[in-house]
């Protein structure tokens, strides 16, 4: 066992290297690419309208296993560790690609029934330390989920795209703000697209999508 420099996040540099993949990615959709690009062939035809996507790593072991422990086994103490992985990649993007620091961080919400079943919103737990470390405003109630839909991971790509329509509402005035939207996993981008469209209708200045895992 190796010592950790920051006990609050509980991870050493060797494990950190295994969990985060410092490989070229598309800045727009966060899928791996041969080189860092602004729009890759996969995301360009889909017209992703947000500034870009930050992912700590791919949805694969060991990161996916940690996420499952966090999300489905109520190991909520992992929140700070996983949030720090997201933070490190965001800071790298900010340093190398001059990404703007957001004014406000919001999290993808759970339907109240799902929240009661799980006892927490995993995206909320990831967003809180990020806002604290970056000295950003965090608005936990800025978004609301109105409908329970079939879980995204049980659906195919086309079904995922239609599964998120008319699910969310904006409950705060975010006009003119630079916003970071936090989610645990981005797969097809359907959830992010639905929420970003609502944010843009409210005339936010910009939106970045931050996630822990990007599904390949």
N, C-alpha and C positions, 0 to 999 in steps of 0.2 A: 504494500500500500504506500502511495506517495502522499506527502503533505499537500494540503490545499492552501492557496494564498488567501482566499476569501471563504471563510467557513460558512457564511450565509448561503453561498451558492453550491458548496459541496462538490466540486469537480476539479480534478487536477489537469495539468496541461496535456498529458498523454491521452486521457479520455476525451478531452475537448477536441483533440485532433481527429479522433475516431468518429466523433459525433457530428462534427461540421466538416463538410467537404469543400475545400477551397478549390473548386474547379470552375472553369468558365461557364457562365450562365447567361441566358437572355435577361437583360435588365427589365424587360417588360413583363414576362410571364414566369421567370425564374426556372425554366427548364434548362438542363445541361445543354451546352452548345460547344462547338469546336473552338470558339473564341467568344469573348464578351461582345454582345451585339445589343442594339437597342430594340430591334424587332426581329425575331427569328421566323423561319418559314411556318412554324406551327401556330404562333399566336397572331401573326400579321393579318391573315384573312379574317380572324375573329374580331378585329377592331377593339382590342382591349383599350379602354379609354382612360385608365388611371395611369399615373406617372410611371409606376413600376412596382415590382414585387420583390420583397426581401424574404428569403427562406433560409432557415438555419441549416437545413440539409434535406436530403431525399427521404421519402417515406420508405425506409428500409432499415433493417437492424444495424446497429443497436438503438438508433434514435426512435424507430417506430415502437420498439418494445418499451422504452421509457415512457413514450406517450400513452401507450395502452395502460401501463401501471398508473400513470397520473390520471387518466380520463375515466377508465372503467374499474379500477381497483381502489379509487379514492386516495391515492398516494399524493395528496395535495402539497405535501412538503417539497415535492419536486418542482413546484411552480417557479421558484427563484432560479433554480439551476437551468431549467428550460428557457426561461425568459432571458437569461444571460447569454445563451447561445444565439438567440435572435438579436440581442443588443450588439454582440460582437460583429455579426454580419452587417447590420445596419451601419455601424460606425465605419466599417470598411467601405461600404458604398458611399457614405458621406465623405470619406477621406479621398477616395479615388475617383468618384464620379460626381462629386459636388452635390449630392442629394440634399435637399432642403430639410431642415429640422421642422417637424410638425408643430403647430400650435396646440393641437388637441388630439388626444388618442381616444378612440372608441373601440368597443369590442363587439364582435358578432354575438347577438343575444340568443338565448334559449327560450323556447316557449315556457310559460310558467309551469305547465304540467311536467315538462321534461326537467325543469329546474328542481321541482319538488322531488322527482324520482331520483335524481343524481345528487342533489344537495348542494351543488355549486355549478357555476358556468366556467368551464375550463378556459375559454378565451378571456373572460374577465380576470381570472387569476394570473394569466400571462400578461395582460395589459397593465395591471396595477404597478408591478415593479418597474416596468419599462417607463411609465410616466414619471415615477419617482426619480429614477436614475437620470432621466433626460430633462427633468424639471419642466415637463409638459402638463397642461391641463388634462385631467382624465374625467370624462363624463360617462359614468356607468349606465345612466338611464337615457342616453341619447338615442338609442335604437330600441325598437320593440318588435318581438316576433308574435305574429297574430295567429298563425296556423301551425298545426303539427303535420308535418309531411313524413313520408317514408324516409328512413335514414339514408343519407346520400351514399354511404359505402355499400349499400345493398343494390344499387341501381347501375345500369349501364350509362355510358356517356350521354346519349341523347335524352334518356329519362332524367338524368341529373340536371340537364339544362332547363327542362320544363318544370322540374320539381320545386324550384324556388320562386316561381312567379307569384307576385302579389302576396308575399309572406311577411314582409317587413314594413315598418313605418319609422319615420324620423320624428323624434319627440323633443328636439332641442333646436335652437336657432344657431346653425353653423355657418351662416353666410359669411363669405370672405375669409374663412379660416383654412389653413393648411392642415389636412386631416390624415392621420394614420389609422387604418382599419386593421385590427388584430384578429386573427383566426388561428386555430390550431393546425388545420390541414387545408391546403388548396389542392383540389383535384382537377376539375374542369374549369374552375373559376366561376361557376354559376352563382354561387352565393355572393361572392365579391361583386360580380357584375350587377346583380339585382340591387345590392345596397349602394354601390357606387352611382348607379343611375339615379337613385333617389337623392343622394348627396349632391349630385351635379344639378338636379332640378332645383335644389335649394341654393345653388350658385356658390358652392364652396370654391376656394381658390385653387386647391389641388388635393389629390388623394393618392396616398401610397398604401399598398396592401402588404402587411407583415404577417408571416406565418412561421410556424415551427417546422413543418414538413411540407415538401412539394412532392405530390405523387407523380411518378414517371409514366 
